């Protein structure tokens, strides 16, 4: 006769359930830990490799690092008279970054205030999805539009040849505006509603509430949005390369041509011999880009730690 199956007792089922949950916890924790280790290892590997290559200009080729950073004479193909001064490119990178942030910050924060405080339903349903779609547009599209529309427009109505620092600033402003707006909108909407209600209950108008209560409360997050936009602008290469002119001189005005660290690296790295002095100096530019990008990250971390709400 076949033996009747014995069902597990309630205590056994409870023990089995606890074991399964514990095993799921171990698997989930292990998976997350592995992902974190891979990310940390990749970051360290990129940093070490770039540092090793970037420092060869100073350790192997004996280039003076002070002259490399402060000299305005860039002539890597000059033979015995070759010179490697990247100050014009550092100046160009910082100029387009700060000028584009200077324009994008008030526009982005103003749009965020409108979407979150003035017309919250319309902003959430219509404006914010449209702005978020702009983030996904490839940078080459922005650069191409700047090349065929913006550059001829500047050539016809402003001094210069159209290719200029101003063209790069406008393109970068349009590129980072969705980033600044989206993060600023999230910051404004994350504020507790008690701030608004308390201010209005004390007799403040809606604009007074926005200007004197909400903006100061969200200020660290708003500054974080601006810095993240600047970080994207600083590392952009292709779109800026198509409109800025890519010259080795310091621009005398905003309508003059200029060059940035990213544009010079992308233009010249494919035309150099691996391990040559010019190739090493371009790797050094990449190291400088990485260091400045780290500075942006540290600023973001500092601002995030100062959030009041």
CORBEL-V370742 format. One record per pair of residues at least 24 apart in sequence whose C-alpha atoms are under 6 Angstrom apart, sorted by sequence separation. I is the first residue (numbers start at 1). J is the second residue. D is the distance in Angstrom with one decimal. If there is no record, write none. Layout:
[[I:J:D] [I:J:D]]
This chain:
[[237:262:5.0] [237:263:5.2] [187:221:5.9] [184:222:5.3] [184:225:6.0] [183:225:5.5] [135:178:5.9] [180:225:4.9] [180:226:5.8] [131:178:5.5] [180:229:5.8] [176:229:5.1] [172:233:6.0] [100:169:5.0] [104:173:5.5] [108:177:5.8] [112:181:5.6] [100:172:6.0] [108:180:5.5] [112:184:5.7] [168:240:5.2] [96:169:5.1] [100:173:4.7] [104:177:5.4] [108:181:4.2] [112:185:4.4] [109:184:6.0] [168:243:5.9] [167:243:6.0] [168:244:5.2] [224:300:5.4] [165:244:5.4] [163:243:5.2] [164:244:4.6] [163:244:5.0] [164:245:5.9] [163:245:5.0] [220:303:5.3] [220:307:5.3] [166:254:5.3] [165:254:5.3] [166:255:5.7] [165:255:6.0] [164:255:5.1] [164:256:4.9] [165:257:5.8] [164:257:4.1] [165:258:5.8] [163:257:5.8] [160:255:5.9] [143:239:3.8] [147:243:5.7] [140:239:5.5] [143:242:5.7] [139:239:5.5] [101:230:6.0] [97:230:5.7] [97:233:5.5] [97:234:5.4] [88:249:5.9] [88:250:4.9] [92:259:5.6] [93:260:4.6] [92:260:4.9] [89:259:5.3] [89:260:4.3] [89:261:5.1] [76:278:5.9] [57:280:5.3] [57:281:5.6] [54:283:4.7] [54:284:3.8] [54:287:5.5] [50:287:5.9]]
